[in-house]
Amino acid sequence: MENGLSMGDQFLAMVNQIIEENLADESFSVEDLAQRAGLSRSMLHRRLIRLTGKSATDLIMEKRLTRAKELLVNDAATTSEIAYKVGFGSPSYFHKVFKKHFKVSPGDIRKGTAIHSQQPQPYKKQKIQFLSGLKISPFLTYALLILFATAIITGAILFLSKDKKPTEKSIAILPFDNLSPDEENRYFADGIVEDLLNRLSIIRDLKVISRTSSEMFREKGNKSIPEIARILDVSYILEGSVRRETDNIRISVQLIDAKKDDHIFSKQYNSNIGEVFKIQGEIAGQIVQELSVYLSDRQLTEIKRNQTDNLEAFNYYQMGKYFYRIGRINDAYASADYFRKAIKADSNYSLAYAGLAGVYLEMINMGHGWIMDIESGKDSVVKLTLKALEIDKNLPEAHVILGGYYIFDHNYEAAESEYMKAIELNPNNYMGYQWYAQLLNITGRPEKAREYINKAIVLDPVSFSTRFTSVILYMTEQNYGKALEETKICLGLVPDQYWALEMNFYCNFKLGNDKAAYESLRKVGPIYKAQMQDRDPEAGYLLNQADSAYKASGMKGLIRFHMQKMRAYSRNAVFYAALGENEKAIDMLEILYKNGDLRPHQLVSFYTKDLESYPRFQALKKKFGLDKY
C-alpha cells in the first residue's frame, strides 16, 4: 500500500481528483471519467458500487453540489455564476437539484441557513428496467398565442391530470429555452426540438408525445416536471436550452425520470454552429441508449441521418412550420414562402417539399378555391409530394399528405394505403392516425375510426385538432353525450374556437339541454364577427342581438338568426339538420357541391343518419364514390 492507503482508497482518491479537475465542464460525463480512469464504463460502475454504494453519476453530482455549497457559504459569486462554475448549464435546474439534495435552496444558504443538520438525499439515478432571408417579425402573433397558454394548460389539467400509470418507454420533449441574445433564435431552438422528435418518433418501442402537446408547456409556470409528465402520460421528460452567438452554439439537455423528478443524464454541447446536426444525432442516440430502447437496422440508420446539412434551409423550414401551425390564411402564405426559401437553399430537402405540399393542401381545403385555384393547387400538391418521396421514399410526412390528396380526389383505397405506409414508417405519427381515422369515418367504419383517433389522442393528448376529430366521430354515431365531453375538452384548450362552441351547442340541443345550448350558441357570433371583420364585416353578430332573437322566438329562432348571420352553407346544413328540416340541409349541401366547396368529410358527418333515406343525399354520396359505403 502507498502512503498507508489501500488500493481501493487510492482508486477513489484518483476518481475524486479527476472529478474535481472537471467540475466546471458540464460536458464531462461518466464516459470521460471512465476513460481517464483507464476502465470501461461498466467496470467503473461495478467498482464504485462495490467501494461506495454509489454510481459514477451520483459521485459527480454530489461533488458538484458540495462544491457549490462551499462557494455559496463563502459568498464567492452569484448563484448563477456558481451554477456554471460547478458544471450546470441551467441555473434553474441547479436550483432545483440543490434544494432537493440539501433540503434548502441556494438562496437560503446565502441567508445563513444551516444545513449541517439536514440529511442530504443522495442524488440517485433511477434504475432503468427495460428489456432493451425574409424579414418578418412574428413576435406579436407569438405573444397573442402565449396569452392563451394559461387557459390552454388549465383546461388540459382539468381533463388530463388523473391518476394513471404512464407508459414505461414514453417521452415528451419540452420546448427548449432560448438563451441567445437574439430573440429570433427561438425558432432555431424550436427546430432542434422538432428534429429530435423526428429522429425519435420512428422508434416503435418508444411512445413520443407530439410537438403540439408539448408546446402547451412552453410557459411551465409553477408546474413541476412530474405534473407535466402526468398530464402528457409519459415516464420521461427531456428539457434543455440553446444559446447561439454568431457561429458558436451551446446546447444543454437534461433527461429526467419524471416519476421521481430525478435526472438520468445532463450534458452540454459547445461547438461551432455547423456541428448542430451532428449534435442532434448524438442527443437522440444518448436518449435511446439511456432508455435501453431496441432499434432495428433501419431505425439505427434513420436516427443518425440528417434531413439537411444546410443551416439556412433548416432555419427557413422551421419558420415555415411555425406559421403553418398558427393556421390562419395570412400565416399560410407566410408558411409557403418560407418553405419555398428552404427548397431554394437546399433542393434536396425532402421535408421542405412535403411542408409546401401540406400548405397547398390546406389552402385548397380551407379556401375553397378563392385562396388558391383548386385544380392547379391539386397539381402542385401531387408534384411536390412526389418530389419529396423521390428524395426520400420513407418520409412519413409525404405519405400523410399524399393520403390527404387522395381523399380530396375521392380515391379512398389509395388514401388508406398511404396512411398505412406513414404509420408503418413512423409509429408515433399522430397526424397519420388522425387522418386515417377521418378516412375510416368517411368510409363507414366507425369502430376502427375510434380505435385510430384514440391512438392519435395518446400521442397528442393536449391538441385541439385531435380532440375535435374525436368530436366529429362521436357525432357521426349520434353519441351526443361523449361528443359533448370532447367539446368541453376542446374549449378548455382553445376557449374562443367557434367550431367547438357550435358543436357544444349541437350536442346540448340534441340532449335537450336548451339553456346550455343557448349559452354556447350566443357566444359564437361575436367571436366570428371579430375574426372575420376584415374579410366579411357583415358576418357574425353581437351578444345582445342573439339575446333579442332568443327572447323573440326561442331556441329555434336563435338558430335561424345564427344561420342568417354566419352565412356559411356547410354549417347551415348542420343547423337545418338540427331543426329537422332535412330537405333544406340537403339544399345547402347541393349548393356547396355546385360551387366546388363540398368535401367528403362534410358530406358524411354527424347528420348523415338523418339524411340517409333521401334520394338526393344518396345521389351526392354517389358523386363522391361513397355510395358503396
C-alpha positions in Angstrom: 0.0 0.0 0.0 1.2 3.5 -0.8 1.1 6.1 1.9 -0.9 3.7 4.1 -3.9 3.7 1.6 -5.5 0.6 0.3 -5.8 0.1 -3.4 -9.5 0.9 -3.1 -8.8 4.2 -1.3 -6.1 5.1 -3.9 -8.6 4.4 -6.7 -11.3 6.6 -5.0 -8.7 9.3 -4.5 -7.9 9.2 -8.2 -11.5 9.3 -9.2 -12.3 12.2 -6.9 -9.3 14.1 -8.3 -10.4 13.6 -11.8 -13.9 14.8 -11.0 -12.5 17.9 -9.1 -10.4 18.8 -12.1 -13.5 18.8 -14.4 -16.2 20.2 -12.1 -16.8 23.3 -14.3 -17.1 21.2 -17.5 -20.8 20.4 -17.9 -20.0 18.1 -20.8 -17.8 16.0 -18.5 -19.5 12.6 -18.5 -19.3 9.1 -17.0 -17.6 8.0 -20.3 -15.0 10.8 -19.8 -14.3 9.6 -16.2 -14.0 6.0 -17.2 -11.6 6.9 -20.0 -9.4 9.0 -17.6 -9.5 6.2 -15.0 -8.4 3.6 -17.7 -11.6 1.5 -17.3 -14.7 0.7 -19.3 -17.9 2.3 -18.1 -19.3 -1.0 -16.8 -16.1 -1.8 -14.9 -16.0 1.7 -13.4 -19.7 1.3 -12.3 -19.1 -2.1 -10.7 -16.0 -0.9 -8.8 -17.6 2.3 -7.5 -20.8 0.4 -6.4 -18.6 -2.1 -4.5 -16.5 0.6 -2.8 -19.1 3.3 -2.2 -22.5 2.0 -3.0 -22.8 4.9 -5.4 -22.6 5.2 -9.2 -20.3 7.5 -11.1 -23.2 9.8 -11.9 -24.0 10.0 -8.2 -20.4 10.9 -7.3 -20.1 13.5 -10.0 -23.3 15.2 -8.9 -22.6 15.1 -5.2 -19.1 16.6 -5.8 -20.6 19.4 -7.8 -23.3 20.2 -5.2 -20.8 20.0 -2.3 -18.5 22.5 -4.1 -21.5 24.7 -4.9 -22.4 24.7 -1.2 -18.9 25.8 -0.2 -18.9 28.6 -2.7 -22.3 29.8 -1.5 -21.2 29.7 2.1 -18.2 31.8 1.2 -20.3 34.1 -0.9 -17.8 33.5 -3.8 -20.1 34.6 -6.6 -23.7 35.0 -7.6 -25.9 31.8 -7.6 -25.9 31.7 -11.4 -22.2 32.1 -11.6 -21.7 29.3 -9.1 -24.0 27.1 -11.1 -21.8 27.5 -14.1 -18.6 27.0 -12.0 -19.8 23.6 -10.9 -21.0 22.4 -14.3 -24.6 23.4 -14.6 -25.7 25.0 -17.8 -29.1 25.9 -16.4 -29.2 27.9 -13.1 -32.9 27.0 -12.6 -32.0 23.3 -12.9 -29.1 23.8 -10.5 -31.5 25.5 -8.0 -33.9 22.5 -8.2 -31.3 19.8 -7.8 -29.5 21.7 -5.0 -32.7 22.2 -3.0 -33.7 18.5 -3.4 -30.2 17.4 -2.3 -29.8 19.6 0.7 -33.4 20.4 1.6 -32.6 24.1 1.4 -32.3 26.5 -1.5 -29.1 28.2 -2.6 -30.7 31.5 -1.5 -31.2 30.1 2.0 -27.5 29.3 2.2 -26.7 32.9 1.3 -29.0 34.0 4.2 -27.1 31.8 6.6 -29.5 28.9 6.9 -27.6 25.9 8.4 -27.6 22.7 6.5 -25.3 20.6 8.6 -28.3 19.1 10.5 -30.0 18.2 7.3 -29.9 14.7 5.9 -28.9 15.2 2.3 -30.8 12.9 -0.1 -28.3 11.0 -2.3 -28.7 12.2 -5.8 -29.7 8.8 -7.2 -30.2 7.8 -10.8 -33.3 5.8 -11.4 -32.6 2.3 -12.3 -34.0 1.6 -15.8 -35.8 -1.7 -16.0 -36.4 -2.3 -19.7 -35.9 -5.3 -21.9 -33.8 -3.5 -24.3 -34.0 35.6 -45.6 -37.5 37.3 -45.4 -37.5 39.8 -42.6 -40.9 39.0 -41.0 -41.1 39.5 -37.2 -43.8 37.2 -35.9 -43.5 38.0 -32.2 -46.8 39.9 -31.9 -48.5 36.8 -33.2 -46.4 34.6 -30.9 -47.3 36.9 -27.9 -51.0 36.5 -28.7 -50.7 32.8 -28.7 -48.9 32.8 -25.3 -51.8 34.9 -23.9 -53.9 31.7 -24.2 -51.3 29.5 -22.6 -52.7 29.7 -19.1 -56.2 28.9 -20.2 -54.9 26.1 -22.5 -52.8 24.4 -19.9 -55.5 24.9 -17.2 -58.0 23.2 -19.5 -55.6 20.4 -20.2 -55.1 19.8 -16.5 -58.8 19.7 -15.8 -59.3 16.7 -18.1 -55.9 15.0 -18.1 -54.5 15.2 -14.6 -56.0 12.0 -13.4 -54.1 9.2 -11.6 -52.8 6.9 -14.3 -49.7 4.8 -14.9 -47.7 6.2 -17.7 -46.3 4.0 -20.5 -42.8 3.0 -19.4 -41.0 3.8 -22.6 -42.5 7.2 -23.2 -41.0 10.6 -23.6 -42.0 14.3 -24.1 -39.6 16.9 -25.2 -40.4 20.3 -23.8 -39.7 23.5 -25.8 -36.0 24.4 -25.3 -35.3 27.7 -23.6 -33.7 30.3 -25.9 -30.8 31.8 -24.1 -29.5 33.6 -27.2 -29.2 37.4 -27.2 -31.2 37.4 -30.4 -34.9 36.6 -29.7 -35.4 35.3 -33.2 -33.2 32.3 -32.3 -36.3 31.0 -30.6 -37.1 29.3 -33.9 -33.7 27.8 -34.1 -34.2 26.3 -30.7 -37.6 25.0 -31.7 -36.1 23.5 -34.8 -33.7 21.4 -32.6 -36.7 20.1 -30.6 -38.5 19.2 -33.8 -35.5 17.5 -35.3 -35.1 15.4 -32.1 -38.8 14.4 -32.2 -38.5 13.4 -35.9 -35.5 11.2 -35.0 -37.1 9.5 -32.0 -40.6 9.1 -33.3 -39.7 6.4 -35.8 -38.9 4.0 -32.9 -41.7 1.5 -32.5 -40.8 0.7 -28.8 -40.9 4.3 -27.7 -44.0 6.5 -27.3 -43.1 10.0 -28.3 -45.6 12.9 -27.5 -46.3 15.3 -30.3 -44.8 18.8 -30.5 -48.3 20.2 -30.5 -49.0 18.9 -27.0 -45.5 19.6 -25.6 -45.7 23.1 -26.9 -48.5 23.8 -24.4 -45.8 23.8 -21.7 -43.5 26.4 -23.2 -44.5 28.6 -20.2 -44.4 26.0 -17.5 -45.3 28.4 -14.7 -45.2 26.6 -11.4 -45.9 23.2 -12.8 -43.4 20.6 -11.9 -41.9 18.0 -14.2 -44.0 15.2 -12.6 -47.2 17.2 -13.1 -46.4 17.8 -16.8 -45.5 14.2 -17.2 -48.8 13.1 -15.6 -50.8 15.3 -18.0 -48.9 14.0 -21.0 -48.8 10.4 -19.7 -45.1 9.9 -20.1 -42.3 8.5 -17.9 -39.5 10.7 -19.1 -39.1 14.4 -20.0 -36.3 16.0 -22.0 -35.8 19.7 -21.3 -33.0 21.9 -22.5 -31.7 25.3 -23.6 -29.9 26.7 -26.6 -27.5 29.6 -26.7 -26.3 30.8 -30.1 -23.9 33.7 -30.6 -22.6 34.3 -34.2 -21.0 31.0 -35.2 -20.9 29.4 -31.7 -23.6 27.3 -30.1 -24.2 25.8 -26.7 -26.9 23.2 -26.3 -27.7 21.9 -22.8 -30.1 19.0 -22.2 -31.4 17.0 -19.2 -33.2 13.8 -19.5 -35.4 13.4 -16.4 -37.2 10.4 -14.9 -40.5 12.1 -14.3 -41.8 9.7 -11.7 -39.2 10.8 -9.2 -38.1 14.0 -10.8 -34.5 12.6 -10.9 -32.2 13.4 -13.8 -30.8 10.5 -15.8 -28.2 12.4 -17.7 -27.3 16.1 -18.1 -25.0 17.2 -20.9 -23.8 20.3 -22.5 -22.6 20.6 -26.1 -20.3 23.5 -27.1 -19.5 23.7 -30.7 -19.4 25.6 -34.0 -22.9 26.1 -35.4 -22.1 23.9 -38.4 -22.0 20.9 -36.0 -25.6 21.3 -34.9 -26.9 18.4 -37.0 -24.3 16.1 -35.6 -25.1 17.1 -32.1 -28.8 16.4 -32.7 -28.0 12.9 -33.7 -25.8 12.4 -30.6 -28.5 13.6 -28.3 -31.1 11.3 -29.9 -28.6 8.4 -29.6 -27.9 9.2 -26.0 -31.6 9.1 -25.1 -32.0 5.8 -26.9 -29.0 4.4 -25.0 -30.2 5.6 -21.6 -33.7 4.2 -22.1 -32.4 0.9 -23.5 -34.7 1.1 -26.5 -34.4 -1.6 -29.2 -33.6 -0.2 -32.7 -33.8 -2.1 -36.0 -31.0 -1.6 -38.5 -33.2 0.9 -40.5 -34.1 2.9 -37.3 -30.4 3.0 -36.3 -29.6 4.5 -39.7 -32.5 6.9 -39.7 -31.9 8.2 -36.2 -28.4 9.3 -37.3 -29.4 10.7 -40.7 -29.8 14.4 -41.2 -32.6 15.7 -43.4 -30.4 18.6 -44.5 -26.9 19.8 -43.8 -27.8 23.3 -44.9 -28.3 25.6 -41.9 -30.1 28.3 -43.9 -32.6 25.7 -45.3 -33.1 24.3 -41.8 -33.9 27.8 -40.4 -36.3 28.6 -43.3 -38.1 25.2 -42.8 -38.6 25.9 -39.1 -40.1 29.3 -39.8 -42.4 27.6 -42.3 -43.5 25.1 -39.7 -44.1 27.9 -37.2 -46.5 29.8 -39.5 -48.2 26.6 -40.6 -49.1 25.7 -37.0 -50.9 29.1 -36.5 -53.3 28.0 -39.2 -54.7 31.4 -40.3 -54.9 32.3 -44.0 -52.3 35.0 -44.0 -50.0 32.7 -42.0 -50.4 30.0 -44.7 -49.0 32.5 -47.2 -46.0 33.2 -45.0 -45.5 29.5 -44.3 -45.5 28.7 -48.0 -42.9 31.5 -48.7 -40.5 30.1 -46.1 -40.9 26.5 -47.4 -40.0 27.8 -50.9 -37.0 29.6 -49.5 -35.9 26.3 -47.8 -36.2 24.5 -51.1 -34.2 27.2 -52.8 -31.4 26.9 -50.2 -31.4 23.0 -50.4 -33.1 21.5 -53.5 -32.8 18.0 -51.9 -34.6 18.9 -48.6 -37.5 16.4 -48.7 -39.2 17.8 -45.6 -39.4 21.3 -47.2 -41.2 19.9 -50.3 -43.6 18.0 -48.0 -44.2 21.1 -46.0 -45.1 23.2 -49.0 -47.3 20.5 -50.3 -49.1 20.4 -46.9 -49.7 24.2 -47.0 -51.2 23.9 -50.5 -53.4 21.1 -49.5 -54.7 23.2 -46.5 -55.2 26.2 -48.8 -57.4 24.3 -51.3 -59.3 22.7 -48.4 -60.0 25.7 -46.3 -60.0 28.3 -49.0 -62.5 26.5 -51.3 -61.0 27.9 -54.4 -60.7 31.6 -53.5 -57.3 31.3 -51.8 -55.8 29.0 -54.4 -57.3 27.6 -57.6 -58.4 24.0 -56.7 -57.1 22.3 -59.8 -53.8 24.0 -60.0 -53.4 23.5 -56.3 -54.1 19.8 -56.6 -51.4 19.5 -59.3 -48.9 21.3 -57.1 -49.7 19.1 -54.1 -49.0 16.0 -56.2 -45.8 17.3 -57.8 -44.3 18.5 -54.5 -45.2 15.3 -52.6 -43.8 13.0 -55.3 -40.6 15.1 -55.4 -40.3 14.7 -51.6 -40.8 10.9 -52.0 -38.3 10.8 -54.9 -35.7 12.2 -52.5 -36.8 10.1 -49.5 -39.2 7.3 -50.2 -39.5 6.7 -46.5 -40.7 10.2 -45.5 -43.8 9.7 -43.4 -45.0 13.3 -43.7 -45.1 13.0 -47.5 -47.2 9.8 -47.3 -49.7 11.5 -45.0 -50.1 14.5 -47.3 -50.5 12.2 -50.3 -53.2 10.4 -48.4 -55.0 13.7 -47.9 -54.8 14.5 -51.6 -56.3 11.1 -52.4 -59.3 11.8 -50.1 -59.7 15.1 -51.8 -59.7 13.3 -55.1 -62.1 10.6 -53.8 -59.6 7.8 -54.2 -60.2 6.3 -50.8 -58.3 3.0 -51.3 -55.1 4.9 -52.3 -55.5 7.2 -49.3 -55.7 4.2 -47.0 -52.6 2.7 -48.5 -50.7 6.0 -47.9 -51.8 6.4 -44.3 -50.8 2.8 -43.5 -47.4 3.5 -45.0 -47.0 6.6 -43.0 -47.9 4.8 -39.8 -45.6 1.9 -40.5 -42.7 4.2 -41.1 -43.4 6.3 -38.1 -45.5 4.5 -35.3 -45.7 7.8 -33.4 -47.2 9.7 -36.4 -50.2 11.2 -34.7 -51.3 13.0 -37.9 -51.3 9.7 -39.7 -53.6 8.2 -37.1 -55.9 11.2 -37.0 -56.3 11.5 -40.8 -56.7 7.8 -41.1 -59.5 7.9 -38.5 -61.2 10.6 -40.6 -61.0 8.3 -43.7 -62.4 5.4 -41.8 -65.3 7.5 -40.6 -66.0 8.7 -44.2 -65.9 5.1 -45.5 -68.3 3.7 -42.9 -66.0 2.0 -40.3 -66.8 3.9 -37.1 -65.3 1.3 -34.7 -62.0 1.3 -36.4 -62.1 5.0 -36.7 -62.5 5.3 -32.9 -59.5 2.9 -32.5 -57.2 5.2 -34.5 -58.4 8.5 -33.2 -57.7 7.1 -29.7 -54.2 6.3 -30.8 -53.7 9.9 -32.0 -55.0 11.2 -28.7 -52.5 9.1 -26.8 -49.6 10.7 -28.8 -51.2 14.2 -29.0 -53.3 14.5 -25.8 -53.3 18.3 -25.5 -54.3 19.1 -29.0 -57.4 20.8 -30.3 -57.2 19.1 -33.7 -57.2 15.5 -32.5 -59.9 16.2 -29.9 -62.1 18.0 -32.5 -61.8 15.0 -34.8 -62.9 12.8 -31.9 -66.0 15.1 -31.5 -66.9 14.5 -35.1 -66.6 10.8 -34.8 -68.9 10.7 -31.8 -71.4 12.9 -33.6 -71.4 10.7 -36.6 -72.5 7.8 -34.3 -75.0 10.2 -32.6 -73.3 9.6 -29.3 -74.0 13.2 -28.1 -73.0 12.6 -24.5 -69.5 11.5 -25.4 -69.2 14.2 -28.1 -70.3 16.9 -25.5 -67.5 15.8 -23.2 -65.0 16.2 -26.0 -66.3 19.6 -26.9 -65.6 20.7 -23.4 -62.0 19.5 -23.7 -61.7 21.4 -27.0 -62.9 24.6 -25.3 -60.6 24.0 -22.4 -57.7 24.1 -24.9 -59.0 26.9 -27.2 -61.8 28.8 -25.5 -62.7 31.0 -28.5 -62.9 28.3 -31.1 -66.3 28.8 -32.7 -66.4 25.4 -34.3 -66.2 23.8 -30.9 -68.8 26.1 -29.5 -71.2 25.2 -32.3 -70.6 21.5 -31.7 -71.2 22.1 -28.0 -74.5 23.8 -28.8 -75.5 20.9 -31.2 -74.9 18.2 -28.5 -76.7 20.1 -25.8 -79.6 20.8 -28.2 -79.9 17.1 -29.1 -79.7 16.1 -25.5 -82.5 18.6 -24.6 -80.2 20.9 -22.6 -81.7 24.1 -24.0 -80.1 26.5 -21.5 -76.6 25.2 -22.1 -77.2 25.1 -25.9 -78.3 28.8 -25.8 -75.2 29.8 -23.7 -72.9 28.2 -26.2 -74.5 29.4 -29.4 -74.8 33.1 -28.4 -71.0 33.2 -27.9 -70.3 32.2 -31.5 -71.5 35.3 -33.3 -69.2 37.9 -31.5 -66.1 35.6 -31.9 -66.9 35.0 -35.6 -67.5 38.7 -36.1 -64.1 39.7 -34.6 -62.2 37.1 -36.6 -64.0 37.8 -40.0 -64.0 41.6 -39.7 -61.5 42.2 -42.5 -62.9 39.6 -44.9 -66.7 40.0 -44.3 -67.7 42.9 -42.0 -71.4 41.8 -42.1 -70.8 38.3 -40.8 -71.4 37.4 -37.1 -73.4 39.3 -34.5 -73.3 40.8 -31.0 -74.5 39.1 -27.8 -77.4 41.5 -27.3 -78.6 40.7 -30.8 -78.5 36.9 -30.0 -80.4 37.5 -26.8 -83.1 39.5 -28.6 -83.5 36.7 -31.2 -83.9 34.2 -28.4 -86.4 36.2 -26.4 -88.5 36.8 -29.5 -88.6 33.2 -30.9 -86.9 30.8 -28.5 -84.2 28.4 -29.4 -85.3 27.8 -32.9 -85.5 31.5 -33.6 -81.9 31.9 -32.3 -80.8 29.1 -34.6 -82.3 30.7 -37.7 -80.8 34.1 -36.7 -77.5 32.4 -36.3 -77.7 30.8 -39.8 -78.6 34.1 -41.3 -75.7 36.0 -39.8 -73.0 33.3 -40.1 -73.6 32.8 -43.9 -71.8 29.5 -44.1 -73.5 26.9 -46.2 -71.6 23.9 -44.7 -72.6 24.8 -41.2 -76.1 25.8 -42.2 -76.6 22.3 -43.4 -75.8 21.2 -39.9 -78.3 23.6 -38.3 -81.1 22.7 -40.7 -80.5 19.1 -39.8 -80.7 20.0 -36.1 -84.1 21.6 -36.7 -85.2 18.5 -38.6 -85.5 20.4 -41.9 -83.6 17.8 -43.8 -84.6 18.9 -47.3 -83.1 22.3 -46.6 -80.0 20.7 -45.2 -79.6 18.8 -48.5 -80.2 22.1 -50.4 -77.2 23.6 -48.6 -75.0 20.5 -49.4 -76.0 20.7 -53.1 -75.1 24.4 -53.2 -71.7 23.5 -51.7 -71.2 20.8 -54.3 -72.2 23.1 -57.2 -69.6 25.7 -56.0 -66.9 23.1 -55.7 -66.7 23.5 -52.0 -68.1 20.2 -50.7 -65.6 17.7 -49.2 -66.2 14.1 -48.3 -65.9 14.7 -44.5 -68.6 17.5 -44.8 -70.9 15.2 -46.7 -70.5 12.2 -44.3 -70.6 13.8 -40.9 -72.9 13.8 -37.8 -76.1 14.5 -39.6 -75.7 11.6 -42.1 -78.1 9.2 -40.4 -80.9 11.8 -40.6 -80.4 12.3 -44.3 -79.6 8.7 -45.5 -83.1 8.0 -46.6 -83.3 10.9 -49.0 -82.5 10.1 -52.7 -80.9 13.5 -53.2 -78.4 12.7 -50.4 -77.7 9.3 -51.9 -77.0 11.0 -55.2 -74.5 13.2 -53.6 -72.8 10.3 -52.0 -72.5 8.6 -55.4 -70.8 11.6 -56.9 -68.1 11.2 -54.2 -67.8 7.5 -54.7 -69.2 6.9 -51.2 -72.4 5.1 -52.2 -70.8 1.7 -51.6 -70.1 2.5 -48.0 
